[in-house]
């Protein structure tokens, strides 16, 4: 031992021995055990949780604050009030219809079933078929609807899980994957699967990279680096698969991820890098080329989330609107998620996740080898999958072909840029960043933009609500490219802004006030509780609406 260490060590020993000199053996044992247990708890609190210590410290603080009786009662009263409000909204929504809560003794005739279905499908006040809704429905064509109906009916009882029984459905899925791989400039090695939607596609990529990093790199505390604007599905994946999120801010002028901060967040536990092309909130596209370069430099997989706009970016260049590369042409990009049920125009319930190499795809699979029911393997989260959805997606892509996809993309991008240009001419509002494909996000430095949301809703428009900062966005689909819908929207925005500016300082009222207030609540668990009640209300049946 170095002489420089002898004195401090001796001093520590003397101090420790002195401290315990007057203690009974049971006291020494108790103090030692308590110290060890406290040290283990502290270590786990600091290092063995997927959340940052600052987040956990804040949660712990609010957890104990909420145990104070007066605070607890006040919070529960507010939550009960919110819950009651959600239930009242549902009661109003279903006031004209009845809920079936038990099977009748005899069968119902098909005509009666159709009649009830029509009543249910006509509930709601927004006219999506007339282009008054942001996103949601991406194509509305009788010929395609009839094709989808027939294809789904033909394959409605098929299941790719039973590949020996339904090999044709598996063939259709393979063809969809390969067609999509070509669209995103993959090669013969590019592979993937269909999923039920963008969230599952993202979940599968995160699961694959977590397992790949564990097996190949020995990473046991996985982290992913992603922009704050990345889809909420990545947060869901982090919760499901115990992956720590390193969330990176965006530049407030471009609303693209801060690449310097992005690079600094990469470490030995990073299992994947994420970029959006484009992101959902603002419709801006991260610098995927730069993120790809980081992936190559640090040998970390890069996932590009193209769920929203992938089937636009794939055709934009041919449509006359060049866009930055955001696919397998970039060497660092190892996976892509894209929704066929958005701008692929397939019916809801289909998406794809693609990988550069089957090495990654194998880690997406789940296998069970010791089950009494036999060896079991499934490529995605679901075991049984709806063959009808696969067949309908396959038919939709064949129905469109490259030329029709290019034409639809041309009309959407033209309409988006036309609306963007007109909105930028309106004083007192601004556009977040530069829309990359079809989403235009609107904010205001002069008035509460949620007032604009409320005013437009009163005119029949349904837009998406953003927070941190407050904003709203309009997602352009083929439904908005016809007639005077684009001009009608701009005209209504202009008139609503003019009305609001008569008293710009007035606070937002009604439901939109809840969104503004929610951003001010530091304990996000409370906001989560409110959302839980909102989700509960989706399944709420007013007692007076039960069909006896």
N, C-alpha and C positions, 0 to 999 in steps of 0.2 A: 504493500500500500504506500502511495506517495506520502511524504512527510506533510504535504500541504493538506492532506485529508485526515491525518491522525487527530489533530486537535478538534476539528468540528465533530468527528465521529465520537470521540471520547466525551466531548461536551454533551452531545445528544444522549449518549448512554447514561451519563451521570444525571442528566435532567430527568430522563425517563425513569431511572431507578429511584430517584428521589420522589418523583410523583407517586410511585406505587409503594413506597417504603412503609406507609402506615395503613395500607389496604389489606383487608381480609382476602384469602384466596378466592372466595365466591365473588367478591367485588371485582377482583382482577379479571376473573373469567367472564363476568357479565360485561365489563367495559370492553374487553377484547372482542367478544362476540358482537356487541353492539357496533363497535367501530368497523369491524369487517362487514357486517350487514349494511351499514350506512355507506361504506365505501363502494360496495357492489351496487347498491341502489343509485348512488351518485354517478358511477361509471355508466350504468345502463341509461340513466337519464341524459347524460351528456353525449354518449356515443352510439348506443345501440337502439336507436329509433329512426324510422324513415323520415321523420319530420325534424326540421331545424330546432335547435335549442330555444331560439327566440320565440318560435311559434308555440312550442310546448310550454314555455314559461308563461306566455300570455294566456294560453288555454288553462293552465293550472291556476293562475290568478283569478280569472273569471269563474272558474269552477267553484272556488271557495267563496268568491263574492256572492254567487247565486245561492249559497247555502244560508245567507243571512235572511231571517224570516221575512222582514219587510220587503227586501229586494225580491225574494222568491215569490211572494204573493203578488207584487206589482207585475212582475214578468209573466206569471201565469195568467193573470187577469188580461194582459195585453194579448197573449197567445190565444186565450179563449175567445177574445173579441175577434181576432183575425180568423180563427177557425169558423166562428159563427158567420162571419162575412163571406167566407168562401162557400159555406153551405147554402147561404141565402142566394148567392149568385147561381149555384147549381139548381136550386129550386126554381128560380126564374127561368133558367135555360130550358128546363124540362117541364114547365108548367102546362104545356099543350100536349104532353104525351104521358104514357103510363109505363112503369117498369114491370117486366115479367120477372118474378123472383122464384117461381117454382114451375116445374113441368106440369102440363095439364095431363089428365088421365088418358085422354085420347089424342091422336095425332092431329096436327093442324094441316089444313089443306094448303097446297103450294100457293094458290092465289092470295090467301090470307097472309102467308109468310112474305110474299113479295110486297104486299100492301104495307105491312108493318116495317119492312126494310126501307121502303121509300119514305115513310114518315121519319124514321131515324136519320136517314141520310140527308134529309132536308132541314134538320135542326141546325141552328146557327144563323147568324145575321150577315156574315161577310160573303160577298159574291166572288168567290175565287175564279169561277168560270168566266167572269167579265174582267179579269185582270186587276182586281182591287186588293190582292193579297201579295205580300212580299214572299218570293220563293214558294215553298210548299208544293205547288203543282207546277211541273215544268213543261208539260205538253198536253194539249187537249185536242184530240183528233178522233173523229168517229171511226175512220178506217183502222187506225192503230188500236183503238179500244176494242173493236170487234176482233181483231187478230189476237190481242192479248186474252180476251175472254175465251176464245176457242182454244188457244194454246194452253191456257191454265186448266180448262176443263179436261183436255186430253191427258194432261199430266198431273191432275190434281191429287191422285192417290199414289204417285210414285215417290220414291225415297232413295237418294243416292247412297245412303248408308248400306243398303242392300244392293251392292254393285253387281252381284251375280243375277239378281232378279230384274234390275232396271239398268242394264249397261248403257242404254241409249241416253238416259239422263246424265250419267257420268260423262259420256261422250260430249253432250251439249255443254256441260260445265267446262270441260277441257278446251273446247273450241272457243268459248267466251274468254277464258284466261289467255289463250294464245292470241286471239284477235286483239285483246287489250294490250298484251305484251308488245305487239308490233306497233300499236298506236303510240306507246311510250318509249319506242326505240330500243326495246329489248332485243336479245338475240336468241339463239336456239336454247341457251341455258336458262333463260328467264322463265320463271315458274311462279305458281301461286295458287290461290283458291278463290272461289266465290264465298261471300259471307252474307249475312242478313242486313247489313247496313254499314255505314262508315264507322260507327262506334265499334262494332265487332272487328272490322278490318284493322283499326288502330290498336285495339286490345290484342289482337293476334300478333301484330308486329312487336309490340312491347313484350309479350310473353316469349316470343321467339328469341329476341335479343337478350332478355334476362337469362334464359336457359343456356343460350349460346355462350354468354359471358361467364356463366358459372362453370360450364364444362370445359371450355377452351382456355379461358383466362383465369379461372379460379376466383372470380369476383363474387363475394358473398354479401356485400352491401351495395347493391346496384343503384346507380343514379342515372337519370337522363337530363340532358340540357335542352331546354326548349324556350321559345318566346312566350311572353305572358299572353300573347294573342292566340297561341295554339289552342286547338279545340279542347273542350272540357273532357272529351273522351280520354285524353292522356292523364288527366287527374283521376278519372275513374280507373284506368289501368294501374296507376300508382297505388290506389287504394286496394284493388284486387290482388295485385302481384307484389306488394310491398317494395315498391321502387321509390327512392327519394327523388323529388323534383327539384331541379335547380332552374328556377323560373327567371328569365332574363327580360328586362324592360325593353321597350321599343323607343325609337327616336320620336319625339312629339311633333316633328315636322313631316316625316315620311311614314311613320307607323310601321317601319321595318325594324327587325330586331337589332339591338346594339351589338355589333359583331365583336367589339373589343371586350365587352362584358361577357359575351358568349364564350369567347376563347378562354378568358380567365376562369370560367366556371368548370372547364374540363379538367378532370383529374384521373387518378388511377382507378376509380370506381365507376367511371362513366361507361355506360353500356350502349348508349345511342345518342345521336344528335338529331334534332327535329327542326324542320323548316316547313312553312305553310305556303302553298301555291294555288290559290291565295288563302288568307285567313278568313274566318267567318265574320268577326266583328266589323272590320273595316274594308275587307276586300282587297287589301294590299298584299303584295307578294314579298316574302323575305328574299334576301340575296342567296338563292340556293347554290349558285356557283361558288360563293365564298364558303358556305357551310360545307359543300362537297370537298373543297380544298382542305378544310380542317379535318374532315373525316379521313382523307388520304394521309395527311400529315401525322395524325395521331393513331391511325389504324383503328378507327371507331366507325361502326355502321351509321349511315345517314338515312333517316326515313323522311320522305317528302309526303306531307299530307295534302293530297289533291282531291280529297273527297268532294269538296264543293265545286271546284272549277276545272277538274282534270279533263273532263270531256269537252271543255272549251279550249284550254291551252293546247290540247292535242291537235286541234284543227285551226287555230287562229292564224298561223302563218299562211296556210293555204287559203284562208278567208280574206287575206290581205291585211292582217293585223299582227305583225311580228311581236313575239313575246320572248322574254329571256328563257333560256333553256332551264328546265326544271324536272328533267326525267333521266333515263338511263344513259343519255349522251354524256352526262357528267360522271366522271370515273368514281367519285366518292359515294354517289347515290346507290344504296343497296336495297331499298324497298320503297314502294309507292302504294298509297291507298287512294282509290277513286271510286265514286259512287255511280254505278250504272243507273240507279233510280233517280238521279238528278238530271244532269245534262246528257246522260245516256238514254234518257226518256223511257226507260223500262218502268214497270209498275213498282210500287214500294216493296222493299224487302230484299234488295240485291245490291251488292257492292263487290269490289275485288281488292285483294291485297297481293301485290307482286313482289318477287325477290329476284335479285340478280343471280343468285346461286341457290341450288337446292340444299346447300349446307345450312342456310338459315331456315328454309321451309321445314326441314326435319325437326327443328326445335319449336316450330309452331304446333306440330302434331302432339296429340296426347295418346299414349299407349298404356294399356293395362294388361299385364301378361299372366297374372296369377288368379284371375277371377274364375269362380266355378262355372260361370256362364260362358266361358271360353276366352280366347285371346281377343281383346277389344282395342280397336284403334279408330280415332276420329280426327279429321284434318282441322276442324274448327271447334268453337265452343259447343255447338249443338251436336248431338248424335244424329238423330233423325232430322232431316232437312226437307223443306218443301220443294219437291221436284217441279211442281207447277210454277213456282217463282223462277227457277232456273230456266225452264222451257220458255216462259214468257220473256225473260231477258234475252235469251238467245234469239228468239223470233224478232224482237224489237231491233236488235242490232242488225240482223239481216234485212229487215224492212227499211232501215235508214240507209245503210251503205255509206261510203265515204262522202259522196256528193251531197246527199241530203244532210249529213252532219255538218258539212262545211257551210251549206246554205243557212242552216239554223244558227250556227255560230256567227256567221256574218251579220245576220239580222239582230242577234242579241247584243253583240259588241257595238254595232252601230247605234242601236237604241240606247244602250248604256251611256255611251259617250255623248250622245245628243242630250240626254237628260242631265248628265253631269255638267255639260257646258251651260245649259239653261239655268241650272240651280246655282252655279257659281256667279251668275249675273244678279242673283237676289241678295240685296244688302241685308246684313244682320244675321246671316247664317254662313257656315263654311263647310267645306268637304274635307273629311279626314284623309290626309295623304293623297296618293294617286291610285284610284281604282285600277286593278290589274285585269279583271275580267268583267263580272256582272253585278258587283255589289257596290252601292254608293252609300257611304255613311255621312250623316248630317249632324252638325253640332252648332252651337251658338255661344258667343262670348257676351251677348247682350241680354238674353232672356233664358229662362229655364226651358231647354229644348223639349222636355217632357210635355210642356204646354202645346208644342207643335204636334207631338204624337197624339194628344187628346183631341186637338182640333181636327186633325186628319181622320182620326177614328170616327168622329162625328159625321164626317163626310163619306164614310164607308170604306176608308183605307185601313188595312191591317199591316203595320210595319213591325220590324224587330227592334227590341229595346236593348240598349247598350249601357254599360256602367264603367266607372273609373277610366275616363270621364264619361259624363252623361252624353248619350247620343242615340240616334235611331238610324236604321239602315233599310234600304230598299233593294231587294234582290230581283234583278230583271230576269224574266223567263220568256219563252216564246209567246206566252199569253199577253205580254206587254208590248209586243212588236207589231201588233195589228191595230187598225183603226186609229182613233185619237187618244188612246190610253196614255201614251207618254205625255202628250200635250195637256191632257186632263190633269195628270198628276202634278206637272209643273205649275199649272194654273192654280190648282188647289193649294199647293205649298205657298205660292206667292200671296194668295188672298189670306191664308191663315197667318202668315208672318205679318202682313200689313195690319191685321186685326190685333194681333198680339202686341205689336209695337205701339198701339195706342196707350198701353199701360205695361211696359216691358218688365217692370219690377214686381208685378203681381205674382204671388207664389202659385205653384201648380196645385190643382185641386183633384179630389177623387182618387181613383186607383193609381194614377201616375205619381201621386204624392208618396205612395208606399215605396216606389222604386227609389225616389230621391232620398227618403228617410233611411232606407236600407243601406245606402252607401255610407251613412254617417255612423252606423253602429259598429263599434270597434270589435265587439265579440261576434265573430262571424257564425258561431254555433247558434246564436239566437236567430240569425237569418235562416240558417239551416232548419231550425225548428219550424219557422214560418213556412218554408218550402215543403216540409213534411206534411203540414196541415193542408197545404194547397194540393199536394198529391193525394192525400186522403180524400179530399173533396171530389176528385175525379171518380171515385168509387162510391160517393155518397148517394143514397137514395132517399129523397124526402118521403116521410111516412105517408103523406097524403097522395103520393104518386104511385103507390104499389097497386098493381092490377090484381084484384082478388079473383 
